């Protein structure tokens, strides 16, 4: 804990002053006080030779006797002691004090009392501060962007062009609302930004404020709710009062689902503090006057659990969906985040965009940041494609763990496991072809097969079936080669089961049960977890669902097993290549598979190399790592989940 030494010293000085004042008040120094004597007695003492010295302070005499006692006497009418008859001063040390320093002496004498007064003032100040804190507990602690903060505009936002077009109207209204009012139009009071994490909801809100040049009040939904009842509602009132003073402005509530969940549910019933806060938000949004230029923006990735009253016209009546960017959007986002970073001249953002299917804007920003860190670690002056490809794997799977070593048996099991995934991904017509296979652990993934994924908005039943079959590749390879099963395929089996259940219960892809959805999933709003499912079908139907799920998984398993047995030599070649080189990628991977490189991969590799691939060119031999590493058989790589 950091100690505030300045504050401690002041407190100690005040305590010392209090102690001095108390000592003086109880008279502990009374014995040192000079006794008052009349002037006639002073004359008598001088005649008897009892005086050692006399100190003159203005009209006051301080007499020190030879026996050590001190006396005090006041001169008559300020007459000098040399003119007092009968006062013998032979052998007496007479000192006349400088009266100019009397003010300083007086101040020093009163210093303890001054410090004592300061101590009392400090005590009252602390008590007043505590009272103010108690009173201001219901105040809203918003984060308002200052002039010194970096202004974010639409130029800093990329990959969501349609959303920017919708928000341009908000900017125009905040700048000049008269043209809308002439047409009798009302600007939406609330704008709800919907999208998965990392898609730029907060950045978009800042860009609207930056474009309009208006104050921006940012607050998190969780900051409204406290343990004391009524605090959230009080903070809502304070927030909107501050916004009205600063209008035109923007209020941004991040993660509004923290207070905007549907009312009437949860552990608190209708008197829950969260519901009181939500009620106040609804009242404040209704209380906006028509001539007030206040826009309330909110962000959430769970619009399905918001209260319907928040979403009705007049409140959050405009909803803007921010999805993960496509390949063109990723290229535009990369160009934004690449500013102020040195790249080699052959870097092509279009290639990076093709290699990062499924990445959000936050993922792409993290990718370039990891690339910059890696280039600096390697003492390079510019970021190259090698650092970017390495960082892609780092973002997807985590950092490498080359120090993790296994025995030969476990390493061999892992090699065949990953080879099983890779050859099925290559052989299945509707699966994404493999781009890289490795048995070097990364993060929680202890080996993975990275496919060359493409952007997909929908998935067909054939694609889902091939995905299930590919997920079973690791288990099939272990069974065929070693005639044993391990725990390494646990997450693969879970992934395959989830896809099969969704095909039957959600997508209506079962010929036996037909195009119907089964089960109405309900969210426990207060806890925020999906823990219940309303069973809207009979027990006989439940048995049919189980049979259909088992049928899909079994057929995919048998189909994958047949393919793997027919291509056993390909499986052995790939597994042996992984045991020798640990990582196979691109042309080296397909040379081992004995298959032509997919045209899409050829184009990407040619763009990475900066040259056109020659058909007769012989691929270079892969370079073996000096420190091979394997994975444990009881841990499961995460390649299938990342490959979807």
C-alpha positions in Angstrom: 0.0 0.0 0.0 1.3 3.4 -1.0 1.7 5.8 2.0 0.9 9.5 1.7 3.9 11.0 3.6 2.8 14.6 3.2 -0.6 14.0 4.7 1.0 11.9 7.5 3.4 14.7 8.5 0.7 17.3 8.6 -1.4 15.0 10.9 1.6 14.4 13.2 2.3 18.2 13.4 -1.3 18.9 14.3 -1.2 16.2 17.0 2.0 17.7 18.5 0.3 21.1 18.5 -2.6 19.7 20.4 -0.3 18.1 22.9 1.6 21.4 23.5 -1.6 23.3 24.0 -2.9 20.7 26.5 0.4 20.8 28.4 0.2 24.6 28.7 -3.5 24.5 29.7 -2.9 22.1 32.6 0.0 24.2 33.8 2.8 21.7 33.6 5.2 24.6 32.8 4.0 26.7 35.7 7.1 26.1 37.7 9.3 28.0 35.2 7.1 31.1 35.2 8.9 34.2 36.8 7.4 35.6 40.0 6.1 39.1 40.0 7.9 41.5 42.4 7.5 45.2 43.1 10.1 47.6 41.9 11.0 48.5 45.5 12.0 44.9 46.2 14.2 44.9 43.1 16.0 48.0 44.4 16.6 46.3 47.8 17.9 43.1 46.1 20.3 45.2 44.0 21.6 47.0 47.1 22.2 43.7 48.8 24.1 42.4 45.7 21.6 39.5 45.0 21.0 40.3 41.3 23.1 38.6 38.7 21.5 40.0 35.5 18.6 42.2 34.3 16.9 41.9 30.9 14.9 44.8 29.7 12.1 44.1 27.3 10.3 47.3 26.5 8.7 48.3 29.9 9.2 44.9 31.5 12.2 43.8 33.6 13.2 40.2 33.9 15.5 39.8 36.9 17.7 36.7 37.5 19.0 36.4 41.1 22.3 34.8 42.0 20.4 31.9 43.6 19.0 31.1 40.1 15.4 32.4 40.8 13.8 34.7 38.2 11.5 37.6 38.9 9.5 39.9 36.8 8.9 43.6 37.4 7.4 46.4 35.4 9.2 49.8 35.2 7.4 52.9 36.3 6.2 55.0 33.3 8.8 53.4 31.0 11.7 55.2 32.8 15.2 53.7 32.1 16.6 51.5 34.8 19.7 53.7 34.9 17.6 56.6 36.2 16.0 54.7 39.1 17.5 55.9 42.3 19.1 53.3 44.6 19.4 50.6 42.0 23.0 49.4 42.2 24.1 47.8 39.0 27.8 47.2 39.7 28.6 43.6 38.6 25.1 43.2 37.1 24.8 42.1 33.5 22.2 44.4 31.9 20.8 43.4 28.5 18.3 45.5 26.5 16.2 43.2 24.3 15.4 44.2 20.6 11.8 45.1 20.6 11.6 44.8 16.8 11.5 41.0 17.2 8.6 41.0 19.7 6.1 40.4 16.9 7.9 37.2 15.8 8.3 36.1 19.4 4.6 36.6 19.9 3.7 34.6 16.8 6.0 31.8 17.9 4.4 31.8 21.3 1.0 31.5 19.7 2.1 28.8 17.1 0.7 25.9 19.1 -2.6 27.6 19.3 -2.6 28.3 15.6 -1.8 24.6 14.8 -4.5 23.6 17.2 -7.0 25.8 15.4 -5.9 24.2 12.1 -6.4 20.8 13.6 -10.0 21.6 14.6 -10.6 23.1 11.1 -9.3 19.8 9.5 -11.6 17.7 11.7 -14.6 19.7 10.6 -13.5 19.5 7.0 -13.2 15.7 7.1 -16.7 15.5 8.7 -18.1 17.8 6.0 -16.4 15.7 3.2 -17.9 12.5 4.6 -21.3 14.1 4.6 -20.8 15.3 1.0 -19.8 11.8 -0.1 -22.9 10.4 1.5 -25.1 13.0 -0.2 -23.4 12.5 -3.6 -23.6 8.7 -3.5 -26.5 8.9 -5.9 -24.6 11.2 -8.3 -23.7 9.7 -11.7 -20.0 9.4 -12.3 -19.9 9.7 -16.1 -16.9 9.7 -18.3 -17.1 12.8 -20.5 -14.7 13.2 -23.3 -12.5 16.3 -22.9 -10.9 18.5 -25.5 -7.6 16.9 -24.9 -8.9 13.4 -25.8 -8.4 12.1 -29.3 -11.4 12.9 -31.4 -12.8 9.8 -33.1 -14.6 10.3 -36.5 -16.1 8.1 -39.1 -12.7 8.0 -40.8 -11.5 5.9 -37.8 -14.4 3.4 -38.4 -14.3 0.9 -41.3 -16.1 -2.2 -42.4 -19.6 -1.1 -41.4 -20.5 1.3 -44.2 -24.3 0.7 -43.9 -24.2 1.5 -40.2 -22.3 4.7 -40.9 -25.0 5.8 -43.4 -27.7 5.4 -40.8 -25.8 7.3 -38.2 -25.0 10.1 -40.6 -28.6 11.3 -40.0 -28.0 11.5 -36.3 -24.9 13.6 -36.9 -26.9 16.0 -39.2 -29.6 16.4 -36.6 -27.2 17.2 -33.9 -25.5 19.8 -36.1 -28.7 21.3 -37.6 -32.1 20.1 -36.7 -34.1 22.8 -38.5 -34.3 21.0 -41.9 -35.8 17.9 -40.2 -38.3 20.1 -38.2 -39.4 21.8 -41.4 -40.4 18.5 -42.8 -42.2 17.6 -39.5 -39.7 14.8 -38.9 -38.6 13.7 -35.5 -35.1 12.2 -35.0 -35.0 8.9 -33.1 -34.4 9.5 -29.4 -32.6 6.3 -28.9 -30.2 4.3 -31.1 -29.5 0.7 -30.1 -26.2 -0.8 -31.4 -26.5 -4.6 -31.6 -23.6 -6.9 -32.4 -21.2 -9.5 -31.1 -18.2 -8.4 -28.9 -15.5 -6.6 -30.8 -17.5 -5.3 -33.7 -17.0 -1.6 -32.8 -20.2 -0.6 -31.0 -18.4 1.8 -28.6 -16.2 3.1 -31.3 -19.2 4.0 -33.5 -20.8 5.9 -30.7 -17.6 8.0 -30.1 -17.4 8.6 -33.9 -21.0 10.0 -33.9 -20.0 12.4 -31.1 -16.8 13.3 -32.8 -18.5 14.0 -36.2 -21.2 16.1 -34.5 -18.7 17.9 -32.2 -21.0 17.6 -29.2 -20.4 16.4 -25.6 -20.3 12.7 -25.1 -21.4 11.1 -21.8 -20.3 7.5 -21.5 -21.4 5.1 -18.8 -21.7 1.4 -18.3 -25.0 -0.2 -17.5 -23.5 -2.0 -14.4 -22.6 1.4 -12.9 -26.2 2.2 -12.2 -26.8 -0.7 -9.9 -25.5 -0.6 -6.3 -26.3 -2.5 -3.1 -28.4 0.4 -1.8 -32.0 0.7 -3.0 -32.8 3.8 -5.1 -29.2 4.6 -6.0 -29.5 3.5 -9.6 -32.6 5.6 -10.2 -31.0 8.6 -8.6 -28.0 8.2 -10.8 -30.2 8.0 -13.9 -31.9 11.3 -12.9 -28.6 13.0 -12.3 -27.2 11.7 -15.7 -30.1 13.1 -17.7 -30.1 16.4 -15.8 -26.4 16.8 -16.7 -27.1 15.9 -20.3 -29.9 18.5 -20.5 -27.5 21.2 -19.4 -25.0 20.2 -22.1 -27.5 19.7 -24.9 -27.0 19.0 -27.8 -25.1 15.9 -26.6 -25.0 12.1 -26.7 -25.5 9.7 -23.8 -23.9 6.3 -24.4 -24.9 3.4 -22.1 -22.6 0.4 -22.7 -23.9 -3.1 -21.9 -27.4 -1.8 -21.3 -28.6 -5.4 -20.8 -27.1 -5.1 -17.3 -30.1 -2.9 -16.3 -32.4 -3.3 -19.3 -33.4 -7.0 -18.9 -37.0 -7.9 -19.0 -39.0 -6.9 -15.9 -41.0 -9.2 -13.7 -38.4 -11.9 -13.6 -35.5 -12.8 -11.4 -35.0 -13.1 -7.7 -36.2 -9.6 -6.8 -39.6 -9.6 -8.3 -41.1 -6.2 -9.1 -39.1 -4.4 -6.4 -35.7 -5.4 -7.7 -33.2 -2.5 -7.6 -32.4 -3.2 -11.3 -36.0 -2.8 -12.2 -36.3 0.5 -10.4 -33.3 1.7 -12.4 -34.9 0.5 -15.7 -38.2 2.3 -14.8 -36.3 5.5 -14.3 -34.6 5.2 -17.6 -37.9 4.7 -19.3 -39.4 7.7 -17.6 -36.4 9.9 -18.5 -36.5 8.9 -22.1 -40.2 9.8 -22.2 -39.5 13.1 -20.5 -37.4 14.5 -23.3 -38.8 17.7 -24.7 -39.2 17.9 -28.4 -36.8 20.7 -28.8 -34.0 19.0 -26.8 -31.1 17.6 -28.9 -30.2 14.6 -26.7 -29.5 11.3 -28.4 -29.3 8.2 -26.2 -27.1 5.5 -27.7 -26.8 2.0 -26.1 -24.8 -1.1 -26.9 -25.6 -4.8 -26.3 -24.9 -8.2 -27.6 -28.0 -9.7 -26.1 -31.0 -7.8 -27.6 -33.3 -10.8 -27.1 -33.4 -10.3 -23.3 -34.1 -6.5 -23.3 -37.4 -5.3 -21.9 -40.0 -4.6 -24.7 -40.7 -1.2 -23.3 -37.1 -0.2 -24.2 -37.5 -1.1 -27.8 -40.9 0.5 -28.5 -41.1 3.6 -30.7 -40.1 6.8 -28.8 -37.3 5.1 -27.0 -34.8 2.9 -28.7 -36.7 3.0 -32.0 -33.7 2.7 -34.3 -31.6 -0.4 -34.1 -28.3 -0.7 -36.0 -26.8 -4.2 -36.3 -23.0 -4.5 -36.4 -21.8 -7.9 -37.7 -18.4 -9.4 -38.2 -16.9 -7.8 -41.3 -16.6 -9.6 -44.7 -13.3 -9.7 -46.6 -13.6 -6.2 -47.9 -14.6 -4.9 -44.5 -11.6 -6.6 -42.9 -9.3 -5.0 -45.5 -10.6 -1.6 -44.7 -10.3 -2.2 -40.9 -6.7 -3.4 -41.4 -5.9 -0.1 -43.2 -7.3 1.9 -40.3 -5.3 0.0 -37.6 -2.2 -0.1 -39.7 -1.6 3.7 -39.3 1.6 4.6 -37.5 3.0 1.1 -37.9 5.9 0.4 -40.3 5.2 -2.5 -42.7 7.4 -4.0 -45.4 6.7 -2.9 -48.9 5.3 -6.3 -50.0 2.5 -6.4 -47.4 -0.9 -6.7 -48.9 -4.0 -6.1 -46.7 -6.2 -8.0 -49.1 -4.2 -11.2 -48.4 -4.4 -10.7 -44.7 -8.1 -10.2 -45.0 -8.5 -13.5 -46.8 -6.5 -15.3 -44.0 -8.6 -13.8 -41.2 -12.1 -15.1 -41.9 -14.3 -14.7 -38.9 -12.1 -12.0 -37.2 -13.9 -9.1 -35.7 -12.5 -5.5 -35.7 -11.1 -6.0 -32.2 -9.4 -9.2 -33.4 -7.8 -7.4 -36.3 -6.5 -4.6 -34.1 -5.1 -7.2 -31.8 -3.5 -9.1 -34.7 -1.6 -6.0 -35.9 -0.5 -5.2 -32.4 0.8 -8.7 -31.8 2.6 -8.4 -35.2 4.3 -5.2 -34.1 5.3 -6.7 -30.7 6.7 -9.8 -32.5 8.7 -7.7 -35.0 10.2 -5.6 -32.1 11.1 -8.8 -30.2 13.0 -9.9 -33.3 14.8 -6.6 -33.6 13.3 -5.8 -37.0 12.6 -2.3 -38.2 9.5 -3.2 -40.1 6.6 -5.7 -39.8 6.7 -8.5 -42.3 4.3 -11.2 -43.5 6.1 -13.8 -41.3 5.1 -11.8 -38.2 1.5 -11.4 -39.4 1.0 -15.1 -40.1 2.5 -16.0 -36.8 0.2 -13.5 -35.1 -2.8 -14.9 -36.8 -2.2 -18.3 -35.1 -1.4 -16.5 -31.9 -4.8 -14.7 -31.9 -6.7 -17.8 -32.9 -5.0 -20.4 -30.7 -2.7 -18.6 -28.3 1.1 -18.5 -27.9 3.4 -21.4 -28.7 4.5 -23.7 -26.0 7.6 -25.4 -27.5 9.0 -26.2 -24.1 6.3 -28.8 -23.5 7.8 -32.2 -24.4 6.2 -35.6 -24.6 7.4 -39.1 -25.1 7.4 -40.7 -28.5 4.2 -42.7 -28.0 2.1 -39.6 -27.1 3.7 -37.6 -29.9 2.8 -40.3 -32.4 -0.8 -40.4 -31.2 -1.0 -36.7 -31.6 0.4 -36.7 -35.1 -2.1 -39.3 -36.3 -4.9 -37.4 -34.5 -4.2 -34.2 -36.4 -3.5 -36.1 -39.7 -7.0 -37.6 -39.4 -8.6 -34.2 -39.2 -6.5 -32.9 -42.1 -7.1 -35.7 -44.6 -10.8 -35.7 -44.1 -10.9 -31.9 -44.5 -9.0 -32.5 -47.8 -11.2 -35.4 -49.0 -14.7 -34.2 -48.1 -16.2 -32.1 -50.9 -18.0 -29.6 -48.7 -15.4 -29.1 -46.0 -12.8 -26.2 -46.0 -9.4 -27.5 -47.2 -6.6 -27.6 -44.7 -3.9 -24.9 -44.9 -1.7 -25.7 -41.9 -1.3 -28.8 -39.6 0.9 -28.7 -36.6 1.5 -30.7 -33.4 3.2 -27.8 -31.6 0.9 -26.7 -28.7 -0.5 -23.2 -28.7 -2.3 -21.8 -25.7 -4.9 -24.4 -24.7 -4.8 -26.0 -28.1 -2.2 -28.9 -28.0 -2.0 -29.2 -31.8 -4.5 -28.0 -34.5 -5.5 -28.2 -38.1 -6.2 -24.7 -39.6 -8.5 -24.7 -42.6 -8.6 -22.1 -45.4 -12.0 -20.7 -44.4 -14.2 -18.5 -46.4 -16.9 -16.1 -45.3 -20.3 -17.9 -45.1 -23.6 -16.4 -44.1 -25.4 -19.7 -44.3 -24.5 -23.4 -44.0 -26.1 -26.2 -46.0 -26.9 -29.6 -44.6 -24.0 -31.1 -46.7 -21.5 -28.6 -45.2 -22.7 -29.4 -41.6 -22.5 -33.2 -42.2 -18.9 -32.8 -43.6 -18.0 -30.7 -40.6 -19.2 -33.4 -38.2 -17.3 -36.0 -40.2 -14.1 -33.9 -40.1 -14.5 -33.4 -36.4 -14.5 -37.2 -36.0 -11.2 -37.5 -37.9 -9.0 -37.5 -34.8 -10.9 -40.2 -33.1 -11.1 -42.3 -36.3 -7.3 -42.1 -36.8 -6.6 -43.2 -33.3 -9.0 -46.1 -33.6 -7.7 -47.3 -37.0 -4.0 -47.0 -36.3 -3.7 -47.9 -32.6 -7.0 -49.7 -32.0 -7.6 -47.7 -28.9 -9.6 -44.6 -27.8 -8.3 -41.6 -25.8 -9.7 -38.6 -24.2 -8.1 -36.4 -26.8 -11.2 -36.3 -29.0 -13.6 -35.1 -26.2 -14.2 -31.6 -27.6 -14.4 -33.0 -31.1 -17.3 -35.3 -30.0 -19.0 -32.5 -28.2 -18.7 -30.2 -31.2 -20.2 -32.9 -33.5 -23.0 -33.7 -31.1 -24.0 -30.0 -30.8 -24.1 -29.6 -34.6 -26.2 -32.8 -35.0 -28.6 -31.6 -32.2 -29.0 -28.2 -33.9 -29.7 -29.8 -37.2 -32.6 -31.8 -35.8 -34.0 -29.4 -33.2 -33.4 -26.0 -34.7 -32.7 -26.2 -38.4 -35.4 -28.8 -39.3 -32.9 -30.9 -41.3 -34.2 -34.3 -40.2 -36.2 -36.2 -42.8 -37.9 -38.3 -40.1 -39.1 -35.3 -38.0 -39.5 -32.8 -40.8 -39.0 -29.0 -40.8 -39.9 -28.3 -37.2 -38.2 -26.7 -34.3 -38.2 -28.5 -31.0 -37.7 -26.9 -27.5 -38.2 -23.3 -26.5 -35.1 -22.2 -24.7 -35.6 -19.7 -21.9 -33.1 -17.4 -20.3 -33.0 -16.8 -16.6 -32.9 -13.0 -16.8 -31.5 -12.3 -13.4 -28.7 -14.8 -13.6 -28.1 -14.2 -17.3 -27.6 -17.9 -18.0 -29.5 -20.2 -20.3 -30.3 -23.0 -17.8 -33.9 -24.0 -18.7 -35.7 -25.3 -21.8 -39.4 -25.5 -22.3 -40.2 -29.0 -23.5 -42.9 -28.5 -26.1 -42.9 -32.1 -27.5 -43.9 -35.5 -26.2 -41.6 -38.3 -24.8 -42.0 -40.3 -28.0 -40.8 -37.3 -30.0 -37.8 -37.0 -27.6 -36.9 -40.6 -28.4 -37.1 -39.9 -32.1 -34.8 -36.8 -31.6 -32.3 -39.0 -29.9 -32.4 -41.6 -32.6 -32.0 -38.9 -35.3 -29.0 -37.4 -33.6 -27.4 -40.8 -33.1 -28.1 -41.6 -36.8 -26.5 -38.5 -38.1 -23.4 -38.9 -35.9 -23.1 -42.6 -36.7 -23.4 -42.1 -40.5 -20.8 -39.4 -40.5 -18.5 -41.6 -38.4 -18.9 -44.5 -40.7 -18.4 -42.3 -43.8 -15.2 -40.8 -42.3 -13.9 -44.3 -41.4 -14.5 -45.5 -45.0 -12.6 -42.6 -46.5 -9.7 -43.0 -44.0 -9.3 -46.7 -44.7 -9.3 -46.1 -48.4 -6.6 -43.4 -48.0 -4.6 -45.1 -45.3 -1.3 -44.4 -47.1 -2.1 -40.7 -47.2 -2.8 -40.8 -43.4 0.6 -42.5 -42.7 2.5 -40.1 -45.0 1.0 -37.0 -43.3 1.5 -38.4 -39.8 5.1 -39.3 -40.5 5.7 -35.8 -42.0 4.3 -34.2 -38.8 6.6 -36.4 -36.7 9.6 -35.3 -38.7 8.8 -31.6 -39.2 6.1 -30.9 -36.6 4.4 -28.3 -38.9 3.3 -28.7 -42.5 1.8 -25.7 -44.3 0.7 -24.7 -47.8 2.5 -26.5 -50.7 4.5 -28.6 -48.3 1.3 -30.0 -46.8 -0.2 -30.9 -50.2 3.1 -32.3 -51.4 2.9 -34.8 -48.5 -0.7 -35.5 -49.2 0.1 -36.2 -52.8 -2.6 -33.8 -54.0 -2.8 -30.6 -56.0 -2.9 -27.3 -54.1 -6.4 -25.7 -54.2 -6.7 -22.8 -56.6 -7.7 -20.4 -53.8 -4.7 -21.3 -51.8 -2.4 -20.9 -54.9 -3.7 -17.4 -55.3 -3.1 -16.4 -51.7 0.4 -18.0 -51.6 1.2 -16.2 -54.9 0.2 -12.9 -53.4 2.1 -13.6 -50.2 5.2 -14.4 -52.3 4.7 -11.4 -54.5 5.2 -13.6 -57.6 3.2 -15.9 -59.9 3.4 -19.5 -58.9 5.1 -21.6 -61.6 3.4 -25.0 -62.3 6.6 -27.0 -62.6 8.3 -25.4 -59.6 9.3 -27.9 -57.0 8.3 -26.9 -53.5 11.1 -26.5 -51.0 11.6 -29.0 -48.3 10.1 -28.0 -45.0 12.6 -27.0 -42.3 12.7 -29.1 -39.2 12.5 -27.4 -35.8 15.3 -27.9 -33.4 13.0 -28.4 -30.4 10.2 -30.8 -31.3 7.3 -30.9 -29.0 4.1 -33.0 -28.7 0.8 -33.0 -26.9 -0.7 -35.2 -24.3 -3.2 -37.8 -25.4 -5.7 -36.8 -22.7 -5.9 -33.2 -24.0 -7.8 -32.1 -27.0 -6.8 -29.6 -29.6 -9.2 -26.8 -30.5 -8.7 -27.0 -34.2 -12.2 -28.0 -35.1 -13.9 -25.2 -33.1 -11.6 -22.6 -34.7 -12.1 -24.1 -38.2 -15.8 -23.5 -38.3 
